[in-house]
């Protein structure tokens, strides 16, 4: 394998890793924005109560999953 080929392989690998990292960061930002929009002030409160954004978002996602299984019906009058 020539030095030229090895260099391009390393550059290509670095670019791919950079794109993966960028996609991960953008996905995390999108998730944070979605949770903040959905929960409003409760998002900020969860961060305050739990100490970190990561812990708060994990808790809020767990709440969403629990709520998905609830069957909500209007009250009978």
N, C-alpha and C positions, 0 to 999 in steps of 0.2 A: 504494500500500500504506500503510495507516495505521500509526501508531506502535504502537498496541495489537497489531495483527497481527504486526508486526516483533518486538516484545518477546516475544510468545508463541512465535514461531518460534525465537528465540534461546534461550529457556528450554527448549523442547522439544529442541533440538539439544544443549544442555548436558546434559540428563538422559539422552539417548540415549548420548552419549559417556561419561558416568559409568557407565552400565550396562554398556557394552562394556568399560570399564577394569576394573570389578568382576568381570565374567565372566572376563577374562583372568587377573586375580590369583588368583581361586578355582581356575581350571584349573591354574595353576602350582603352587599349594599342593597340589592333589590329586595332581599328577604327582610332586612331591617326596615326598609321603607314600607313594605307591605304590612308588617306587624305594627309599625308606628301608626299607619293610617287606619288599620282595623281597630286597634285597642285605644288609640288616643292617649289621654292622660294616664291610663292604666299602664301603658308602656313605660312611661317615665317613673311611675310609682314602683313598678317591678324592678327596674334598674336600681332605684334607691334602696328598696327592701333587700334585694339579693346581692347587691354590691358590684356586679359587673353586667355589662350588656349581654355577654354570652350566656350567663346563667339566666338572666331575665328572658332572653329570647327562647331558650330551651323550655322554660316554664310556660311561656305564652303559646308555644307550638304544642305543648302537651295539652293545654287547655283547649286549643282548637280541635285536637284529635278526640278528646273526650266529648266535646260538644257535637261532633259529627255523628255520634252514635245516639244522641238524644232524639226522641220523636216529640216534636212540639206541636201541640194542637191548641186552637183557640178555646177559651173557656166557654162552657155551656151556660146559657142564660135562661 
